[in-house]
Every structure is written in structure tokens, then in C-alpha cells.
Amino acid sequence: MTDVALVSREEVEAFCKLKEDERKWEPHFEPVLMHTAQCAELLFPWQLTRELIKARIIEVVTRLNTDAESRGAAPDKAVVNAQLRVLGRHFDALTSAPFTTQRLCEIAMVPQQADLLKYLRAVEKVVCVSTTSLPPAPVVGEAAAQAAEEDEPMMLDSQTPTPTPTSVNAGIPPPPVLVMPVPAAVTAASEAVAAGIATSMPPRSATLEVTDATDAV
């Protein structure tokens, strides 16, 4: 494996500036992601590290798909490409290092799933974070310098343009609100009980205080 000190920022920047369909993962970059996976430290700015992670994931997906094809068990390519486009949008929405950066590098460098679709689901669980407000992974070395200007959004399927959301939740529709209808008989009975309670209880002067609960993500 290449010594991490031998990987220069210029090399990483040149790789990330390539169009996505022109990128080919180089083992030369492996120490960069392995260092983050093991030490939770960024060697380069997040914008560069993110592109390396995406390129490595594409390399893993390609290898798993080739293995599946050799067994005659390859998943539908349209399904795989659709999932990859979703992952690409989530990655591009992360404009700063998420608190799952170390785990992302682990999944990219040491995949535990031999099944392609299971691997994609594992990546999705980690990348689909709703916030980057928690402390990011510490940066060392050249990562302390100003982050490189963002390149084009990752095109996991080069035939279909992918929009770039401006935030993690941008472009993701909220889940539908399900409302269960209440039977008329139950409603009438509840109103009758409430009316009986209201007439039987003496008035109170105490004021109820409502305390908002804040959910921690």
C-alpha cells in the first residue's frame, strides 16, 4: 500500500477534476481513506475526500456487479443506477463533513457485504444523514487549507444529469401524513363522555403549562 505521505493534494485535486465517467479508482489513493477510517481524521478537505469516497464506492459496486454477473445473479442494472443516482444526490448535498465520515470510509474501503444491493443499502443508511451540525472529523495536514472549489455533481449514471441540492434535505419530499378516520359512533360516545365530565367537575383557576420537547437527532 502507498504511504499516505506520498499522496499529494495536487494528485487528489487532479483526480477530482476529472469527469465522473473518466475517473478510475487508483490504489494509490487507498491510504487516504484508510487513514480516515482508522483515525477519524481528514487528510484533505471534505470536498476532495468526498469525491474519493464516491469513486471508491463506484469501484466496489462495479466489482460486486461483475462477480454477480459471473454467477448469473446480477441485479437489474436500472435498479442499481437508480439507487446510485439517489446516493449521488445525498453525497453532493453534504457540503461539510458529516459525523458519519469515518464510517463512510470504512464501508468504502472494507465492504462487508458480498451482495450488491445489500451493499448499496448499507451505504445509503450511512450517507442519508439529516444534519452536519455535529462536530466533523478533525482535519490534519493539508486539509487545514482552504477547501477546493466543488466540481460538478457526481454523475453515477453519466447518461442522466443529477441536480445538486443546496442542503441535506433539499429535494427530498416529506413523508405523507396518515390520518386514521374515527367512526361516527366512537366520536359521538366520546363527545357524550366529555360533556358529562365537563358538567360534573368544578371550575379550576390553575393554568396548564405546556413544555415543548425537543427531539435529539
C-alpha positions as CSV (number, residue, x, y, z in Angstrom):
1,M,0.0,0.0,0.0
2,T,1.2,3.5,-0.8
3,D,2.5,5.6,2.1
4,V,-0.1,8.3,2.9
5,A,2.7,10.9,2.8
6,L,3.3,10.1,-0.8
7,V,-0.2,11.2,-1.8
8,S,-0.2,14.9,-2.7
9,R,-3.1,17.3,-2.7
10,E,-2.3,18.1,-6.3
11,E,-2.8,14.5,-7.3
12,V,-6.1,14.3,-5.5
13,E,-7.3,17.6,-6.9
14,A,-6.4,16.5,-10.5
15,F,-8.3,13.3,-10.0
16,C,-11.4,15.0,-8.6
17,K,-11.5,17.5,-11.5
18,L,-11.9,14.6,-14.0
19,K,-15.4,14.0,-15.3
20,E,-17.0,11.2,-13.3
21,D,-17.2,8.8,-16.3
22,E,-13.4,9.4,-16.8
23,R,-12.4,8.6,-13.2
24,K,-10.8,5.3,-12.5
25,W,-10.1,4.4,-8.9
26,E,-6.4,4.2,-8.2
27,P,-5.0,2.1,-5.3
28,H,-2.6,4.9,-4.8
29,F,-5.4,6.8,-3.0
30,E,-6.3,4.0,-0.7
31,P,-4.2,5.2,2.3
32,V,-6.1,8.5,2.3
33,L,-9.4,6.8,3.0
34,M,-7.9,4.1,5.2
35,H,-6.4,6.8,7.4
36,T,-9.8,8.4,8.0
37,A,-11.4,5.0,8.5
38,Q,-8.9,4.2,11.2
39,C,-8.1,7.6,12.8
40,A,-11.3,9.7,12.1
41,E,-9.0,12.4,10.6
42,L,-9.3,14.1,7.3
43,L,-6.0,14.4,5.4
44,F,-7.6,16.6,2.7
45,P,-10.6,19.0,2.7
46,W,-14.0,17.3,2.8
47,Q,-14.8,18.3,-0.8
48,L,-11.8,16.3,-2.0
49,T,-12.3,13.4,0.4
50,R,-16.0,13.1,-0.6
51,E,-15.0,12.6,-4.3
52,L,-12.5,9.9,-3.3
53,I,-15.2,8.1,-1.3
54,K,-17.6,8.3,-4.2
55,A,-15.0,7.0,-6.7
56,R,-14.1,4.1,-4.3
57,I,-17.8,3.2,-3.9
58,I,-18.3,3.1,-7.6
59,E,-15.2,0.8,-7.9
60,V,-16.7,-1.6,-5.2
61,V,-20.1,-1.5,-6.9
62,T,-18.5,-2.4,-10.3
63,R,-16.6,-5.3,-8.8
64,L,-19.7,-6.7,-7.0
65,N,-21.7,-6.4,-10.2
66,T,-19.1,-8.2,-12.1
67,D,-19.0,-11.0,-9.5
68,A,-22.8,-11.3,-9.6
69,E,-22.8,-11.5,-13.4
70,S,-20.3,-14.3,-13.3
71,R,-22.7,-16.2,-11.2
72,G,-25.7,-15.3,-13.3
73,A,-27.2,-13.4,-10.4
74,A,-26.7,-9.7,-11.4
75,P,-29.4,-7.4,-10.3
76,D,-31.4,-5.2,-12.7
77,K,-29.0,-2.5,-13.9
78,A,-31.8,0.1,-14.0
79,V,-32.4,-0.5,-10.3
80,V,-28.7,-0.2,-9.5
81,N,-28.4,3.0,-11.5
82,A,-31.4,4.5,-9.8
83,Q,-30.0,3.7,-6.4
84,L,-26.7,5.2,-7.4
85,R,-28.3,8.4,-8.5
86,V,-30.0,8.7,-5.2
87,L,-26.7,8.2,-3.3
88,G,-25.0,10.8,-5.6
89,R,-27.6,13.4,-4.6
90,H,-27.1,12.7,-1.0
91,F,-23.3,12.9,-1.2
92,D,-23.4,16.2,-3.1
93,A,-25.8,17.7,-0.5
94,L,-23.1,17.1,2.1
95,T,-21.2,20.4,1.8
96,S,-19.3,19.7,5.0
97,A,-18.0,16.5,6.6
98,P,-20.9,14.6,8.3
99,F,-20.4,12.9,11.6
100,T,-20.5,9.6,9.7
101,T,-17.4,10.3,7.7
102,Q,-15.3,7.7,9.4
103,R,-18.0,5.0,8.8
104,L,-18.3,6.0,5.2
105,C,-14.6,5.5,4.7
106,E,-14.9,2.1,6.4
107,I,-17.7,1.0,4.1
108,A,-15.9,2.2,1.1
109,M,-12.5,0.6,1.9
110,V,-13.6,-2.6,3.7
111,P,-17.1,-3.6,2.4
112,Q,-18.7,-6.3,4.5
113,Q,-21.5,-7.2,2.0
114,A,-21.0,-9.6,-0.9
115,D,-24.4,-8.7,-2.3
116,L,-24.5,-5.6,-4.5
117,L,-28.0,-4.4,-3.4
118,K,-27.2,-5.0,0.3
119,Y,-24.0,-3.0,-0.1
120,L,-25.9,-0.1,-1.6
121,R,-28.4,-0.1,1.2
122,A,-25.6,-0.1,3.8
123,V,-24.1,2.9,2.1
124,E,-27.5,4.7,2.0
125,K,-28.0,4.2,5.7
126,V,-24.8,6.0,6.5
127,V,-24.9,8.8,3.9
128,C,-28.5,9.7,4.4
129,V,-27.8,11.9,7.4
130,S,-30.1,14.8,8.2
131,T,-27.5,17.2,9.6
132,T,-23.9,18.1,9.5
133,S,-24.1,20.3,12.6
134,L,-22.3,17.8,14.8
135,P,-18.5,18.2,15.1
136,P,-16.9,17.0,11.9
137,A,-13.9,14.7,11.8
138,P,-10.8,16.6,12.8
139,V,-8.6,17.8,9.9
140,V,-4.9,17.4,9.7
141,G,-2.1,18.3,7.2
142,E,-3.2,19.9,4.0
143,A,-6.9,19.6,5.0
144,A,-6.4,22.8,7.1
145,A,-6.0,24.7,3.9
146,Q,-9.0,26.3,2.1
147,A,-11.3,23.6,0.6
148,A,-11.0,23.1,-3.2
149,E,-13.8,24.5,-5.3
150,E,-16.6,22.0,-5.7
151,D,-16.6,20.1,-9.0
152,E,-19.7,19.0,-11.0
153,P,-22.2,16.9,-9.1
154,M,-21.3,13.2,-9.1
155,M,-22.8,11.5,-12.1
156,L,-23.1,8.0,-11.0
157,D,-25.1,7.3,-14.2
158,S,-23.4,9.6,-16.8
159,Q,-26.4,9.5,-19.1
160,T,-28.7,11.2,-16.6
161,P,-27.9,14.7,-15.2
162,T,-28.2,14.9,-11.4
163,P,-29.3,18.2,-9.8
164,T,-27.4,19.4,-6.8
165,P,-29.5,20.1,-3.7
166,T,-28.4,23.1,-1.6
167,S,-28.9,21.2,1.7
168,V,-29.1,17.7,3.0
169,N,-32.9,17.6,3.0
170,A,-33.3,19.6,-0.2
171,G,-35.3,17.8,-2.9
172,I,-36.4,15.1,-0.5
173,P,-40.2,15.3,-0.1
174,P,-41.6,14.9,3.4
175,P,-43.3,11.7,4.2
176,P,-47.1,11.6,3.8
177,V,-49.2,12.3,6.9
178,L,-51.5,9.4,7.5
179,V,-54.8,10.2,9.2
180,M,-57.0,7.4,10.5
181,P,-60.7,8.2,10.3
182,V,-62.7,7.9,13.6
183,P,-66.0,6.1,13.4
184,A,-69.0,8.3,14.0
185,A,-70.2,6.1,16.8
186,V,-66.9,6.5,18.7
187,T,-66.9,10.2,18.1
188,A,-70.5,10.6,19.5
189,A,-69.6,8.5,22.5
190,S,-66.5,10.5,23.2
191,E,-68.4,13.8,23.0
192,A,-71.1,12.4,25.4
193,V,-68.4,11.4,27.9
194,A,-66.6,14.7,27.6
195,A,-69.9,16.6,28.2
196,G,-70.7,14.6,31.3
197,I,-67.2,15.2,32.7
198,A,-67.4,18.9,32.0
199,T,-70.7,19.3,33.8
200,S,-69.6,17.2,36.8
201,M,-66.2,18.9,37.5
202,P,-65.9,22.2,39.3
203,P,-64.1,25.0,37.5
204,R,-60.4,25.4,38.2
205,S,-58.3,28.5,38.1
206,A,-55.0,26.8,37.6
207,T,-53.3,27.4,34.3
208,L,-51.8,24.4,32.4
209,E,-48.3,24.9,31.2
210,V,-47.2,23.2,28.0
211,T,-43.5,22.3,27.7
212,D,-42.1,21.7,24.3
213,A,-40.0,18.6,24.0
214,T,-37.1,18.9,21.6
215,D,-36.1,15.6,19.9
216,A,-32.4,15.0,19.6
217,V,-31.3,13.6,16.3
